[in-house]
């Protein structure tokens, strides 16, 4: 087992992008055409993550091109995958979004996820550094 881990460690990427199923992402993929190499962007919704974040882990991105669904499977640690940029975080309650394959048009949209931190930062009571319950009670200062 130790030997396999040492072999795998050589090929693991150090900085994996943080994204989840349901997120809309741009995957920057290196394409080799003849002797030239360029970066092509494949954008779509992450519908599946498989195999964990290890060397054998993959994620599937789906998009609609001219009315036809296109899915591509990318390994997390592939040298061809240059970068993954999260355009919009998605709010889903499933691990695999296979139901999107049957949907067309606006029905393929996934709700946007809003993190707890952004909601709390918008609240003036939390932003002032006081708990919500103590904010409504007036504070008396001692007289010297």
MITORBA-673918 format. One record per residue (C-alpha): x, z, y; residue in one letter. Coordinates in Angstrom, 2 decimals. Layout:
<pts>
X;Z;Y;a
...
</pts>
This chain:
<pts>
0.00;0.00;0.00;x
2.86;0.80;2.38;x
4.33;-2.65;1.84;x
1.06;-4.37;2.81;x
0.75;-2.30;5.99;x
4.30;-3.20;7.00;x
3.62;-6.88;6.42;x
0.36;-6.77;8.36;x
1.95;-4.89;11.28;x
4.13;-7.91;12.11;x
1.10;-10.09;12.82;x
-1.19;-7.62;14.59;x
-1.85;-8.13;18.30;x
-1.08;-5.15;20.50;x
-3.92;-5.53;23.01;x
-7.25;-6.39;21.43;x
-10.09;-7.13;23.86;x
-12.97;-4.64;23.91;x
-16.31;-6.30;23.20;x
-19.35;-5.72;21.00;x
-22.04;-7.71;19.22;x
-24.46;-9.14;21.80;x
-21.87;-9.60;24.55;x
-21.53;-12.98;26.21;x
-17.84;-13.89;26.05;x
-15.40;-16.65;26.94;x
-12.89;-17.24;24.14;x
-9.71;-18.99;25.33;x
-8.48;-21.04;22.36;x
-5.21;-22.97;22.15;x
-5.84;-26.58;21.12;x
-2.98;-28.79;20.00;x
-3.44;-32.53;20.65;x
-0.43;-34.52;19.53;x
2.55;-32.83;21.15;x
0.56;-31.32;24.01;x
-1.05;-27.90;23.88;x
-3.93;-26.84;26.12;x
-6.41;-23.97;26.40;x
-10.09;-24.66;25.73;x
-12.79;-22.14;26.63;x
-15.61;-21.54;24.14;x
-18.33;-19.40;25.68;x
-21.32;-17.90;23.91;x
-22.90;-14.79;22.41;x
-21.10;-12.68;19.82;x
-23.51;-12.61;16.87;x
-21.31;-11.02;14.20;x
-18.17;-8.90;13.77;x
-16.77;-8.64;10.26;x
-13.82;-6.94;8.59;x
-13.07;-4.35;11.26;x
-10.27;-4.75;13.78;x
-7.62;-5.26;11.11;x
-5.68;-8.42;10.32;x
-8.55;-9.90;8.33;x
-11.23;-9.08;10.92;x
-13.25;-11.91;12.47;x
-15.99;-12.39;15.05;x
-18.54;-15.18;15.35;x
-19.61;-16.68;18.69;x
-22.75;-18.82;19.04;x
-23.76;-21.17;21.83;x
-26.23;-24.00;22.34;x
-24.76;-27.44;23.11;x
-27.20;-30.25;23.96;x
-30.02;-28.52;22.07;x
-27.89;-27.94;18.96;x
-26.56;-24.51;17.93;x
-22.79;-24.26;17.48;x
-21.08;-21.27;15.87;x
-17.35;-20.67;15.66;x
-15.58;-17.95;13.72;x
-12.42;-16.52;15.29;x
-9.93;-14.09;13.70;x
-9.12;-11.17;16.01;x
-5.37;-11.51;15.53;x
-5.11;-15.31;15.48;x
-2.29;-16.78;17.58;x
-4.71;-19.58;18.54;x
-7.00;-17.09;20.33;x
-5.25;-16.49;23.63;x
-7.79;-14.29;25.38;x
-11.39;-13.04;25.16;x
-13.18;-12.34;28.44;x
-16.49;-10.44;28.49;x
-18.77;-12.22;30.95;x
-21.82;-10.00;30.40;x
-22.31;-7.03;28.08;x
-25.39;-7.32;25.88;x
-27.82;-4.61;24.80;x
-28.79;-5.03;21.14;x
-29.99;-2.78;18.33;x
-28.62;-4.79;15.41;x
-25.16;-5.27;13.95;x
-25.77;-8.93;13.12;x
-27.81;-11.19;15.40;x
-28.79;-13.83;12.86;x
-32.31;-13.91;14.30;x
-30.91;-15.83;17.31;x
-30.45;-18.85;15.04;x
-34.22;-19.36;14.89;x
-34.74;-19.05;18.63;x
-34.64;-21.79;21.25;x
-34.25;-21.79;25.05;x
-34.73;-18.57;26.99;x
-35.64;-16.70;23.80;x
-31.93;-16.70;22.89;x
-31.10;-14.46;25.85;x
-29.97;-10.89;25.15;x
-30.72;-8.04;27.57;x
-27.82;-6.86;29.69;x
-26.26;-3.51;28.82;x
-25.81;-1.11;31.71;x
-23.36;1.69;30.99;x
-24.19;5.34;31.68;x
-21.28;5.60;34.12;x
-22.72;2.99;36.48;x
-26.11;4.70;36.57;x
-24.60;8.11;37.31;x
-22.31;6.73;40.01;x
-25.36;5.30;41.80;x
-26.98;8.76;41.99;x
-26.04;10.54;45.27;x
-26.18;14.01;43.69;x
-23.68;13.21;40.98;x
-21.48;11.29;43.42;x
-21.24;14.41;45.63;x
-19.79;16.37;42.71;x
-22.74;18.71;42.33;x
-25.05;19.01;39.33;x
-28.57;17.70;39.87;x
-30.27;21.13;39.56;x
-27.99;22.84;42.07;x
-28.33;20.06;44.61;x
-31.93;21.01;45.53;x
-31.20;24.75;46.03;x
-29.79;25.66;49.48;x
-26.50;27.52;49.35;x
-26.02;30.58;51.61;x
-22.56;31.13;52.98;x
-21.27;34.73;53.35;x
-21.03;36.05;56.93;x
-17.67;37.59;57.84;x
</pts>
